């Protein structure tokens, strides 16, 4: 589950909707997995609209109103950590 989710989202660059369809789950389950993967140290959040601007998405003035694929985490961007790269890039 972890490897497949990381690969779809970060290697294959699927949208959350595409990843959910490939995994046979809904977008809320993908969001839950992102939270879990972050807590487990496989990914890290690059930005949050409430926090410091550290990525192109977050520094965009429209980030708070932008909607990616209808179900994304608006204004948030994630990156694989070294731990995440080790598991999904084997």
C-alpha positions in Angstrom: 0.0 0.0 0.0 2.7 2.5 0.9 5.0 1.8 -2.0 2.1 1.8 -4.5 0.7 5.1 -3.2 4.1 6.8 -3.2 4.9 5.6 -6.7 1.6 6.7 -8.2 1.7 10.2 -6.6 5.4 11.0 -6.7 7.0 8.9 -9.4 4.2 8.5 -12.0 2.9 12.0 -11.1 -0.8 10.9 -11.0 -3.4 13.3 -9.7 -5.1 12.4 -6.5 -8.2 11.3 -8.6 -6.0 9.1 -10.9 -4.2 7.6 -7.9 -7.5 6.8 -6.2 -8.9 5.2 -9.4 -5.8 3.1 -9.8 -5.9 1.9 -6.2 -9.7 1.4 -6.2 -10.3 3.9 -3.4 -11.9 7.4 -3.1 -10.1 10.7 -2.9 -10.7 11.1 0.8 -8.8 7.8 1.3 -5.9 9.3 -0.7 -5.9 12.4 1.5 -5.9 10.2 4.6 -2.9 8.3 3.2 -1.0 11.5 2.6 -1.5 12.5 6.2 -0.4 9.0 7.3 2.6 9.0 5.0 3.6 12.4 6.3 3.4 11.2 9.9 5.4 8.1 9.0 8.2 10.3 7.5 7.8 9.2 3.9 6.8 12.6 2.7 7.0 16.2 3.9 4.7 19.1 3.4 6.5 21.9 1.6 4.0 24.6 2.3 0.7 25.4 3.8 -1.3 28.6 3.2 -1.1 29.4 6.9 2.7 28.9 7.0 5.8 30.3 5.3 5.8 30.4 1.6 8.4 27.8 0.5 7.3 26.6 -3.0 6.0 28.1 -6.2 2.5 26.9 -5.4 2.4 28.5 -2.0 3.9 31.8 -3.2 1.2 32.1 -5.9 -1.4 34.7 -4.9 -4.2 32.3 -6.1 -3.1 29.3 -4.1 -5.8 29.7 -1.5 -8.6 29.7 -4.1 -7.0 27.3 -6.6 -8.5 23.8 -6.9 -6.4 21.0 -8.3 -8.4 18.1 -9.8 -11.4 19.0 -7.7 -10.2 17.2 -4.5 -6.6 18.2 -3.8 -5.1 19.8 -0.8 -5.4 23.4 -2.0 -2.2 25.4 -1.4 -0.2 22.3 -0.2 2.7 20.7 -1.9 4.4 17.5 -0.8 7.9 16.0 -1.4 9.3 12.6 -0.9 11.8 12.4 1.9 14.9 10.2 1.7 12.9 7.5 3.5 10.2 7.8 0.9 12.6 7.6 -2.0 14.2 4.5 -0.5 10.9 2.6 -0.4 9.4 3.6 -3.7 12.4 3.8 -5.9 13.8 0.3 -5.2 
